[in-house]
Amino acid sequence: MSEAIRRFFGNPVIPVVVIDDAAQAVPLAETLLDAGISAIEITLRTPRALAAMEAIAKQVPAMQLTAGTALNRRHLQQVPGIATASELMLGLNAGLTHFKLFPASAINGIALAKAFASPFPEARFCCTGGITEPELPAYLAEANIPSVGVSWLAARPAIAAGRWDEIRAAALRLKPRNPS
């Protein structure tokens, strides 16, 4: 496993964010790092998403970045994610062991990860998509789910308004768990 993958999956909770203004990216990344979160997923839903990622990469290099919401062929080639056993097997066959499992709430991500545990013991998942704060402990209790991506931690309105204290407080409420 690469160092980047190890570091990314070492974060039990990963904010999944929508950034409309790239100028908000660096303060957001600094706020999250200050609260002990060192990985973030920037969704590719806005025209400024890649600029936001570039700003974070240059100015906050300690933050692990990933892109989400593949919208076109180029994005799809850059963001490996799965929702079925067939997709998982293709990834494993290509030498991958760590995957984004999306949309977790819609496909009963906990049950799916449990079902994958026996036939695919090497697979690890970052479950994202509709996971609420009360559901976090159940996801993170599974040995093959070392991390969960959530959108409520750094919500779009809070980012747009620069409510960094609110985001910091939400991040600090989380209890870290040792990664698998």
C-alpha positions, 0 to 999 in steps of 0.5 A: 500500500502506498504511503498516500493511501495509508495516510488517507485511510488513517483518517477515520472521518473524512470530510466530503466537501463542495467548494464553490469558491476556491478561496475558501479551500485553504482556510477550510484545510487549515481548520480541519488540520487544526482539529486533527483531520488530515484528509479531505475529499473535494467533490468535482461538482463545481467549476472551482473544485480543481482550483480548490484542490490545487490551492490546498496541495500548494499551500497546505501540503499536509492535507491528504486530498482526493476527488469525488463525484466523477462526472465525466470520463476523465474524472472516472479514470482518476477516482476509483470507487465501487458499489458492486462485487464485480467492480471490487473484483476488477479493482482487486485484479488490478492490484488495488486493496483500498476502495471508496464504497459509494453510495453507502447509505443507498446500498446498505454499506455496512451490510455490503462491507460485512458481506465482502469481508469473507470472500475479499479479506484484503479489501478495505473501504472508505464508505461515503454517501449519506452517512449521518453522524449517529451512524458513524460508530456502526460503520467504523466498528467494521474491521474493513471500514477504516474510514468514512466520508461525511458531508455534514462535517464541513457542509457547503453553507458553512464553507461558503459563509466561512464558519470555520469555528463551527467546522472546527467544533464539529471535527473536535466532537469526533473521537478518533479511532486507530486505523486498521 
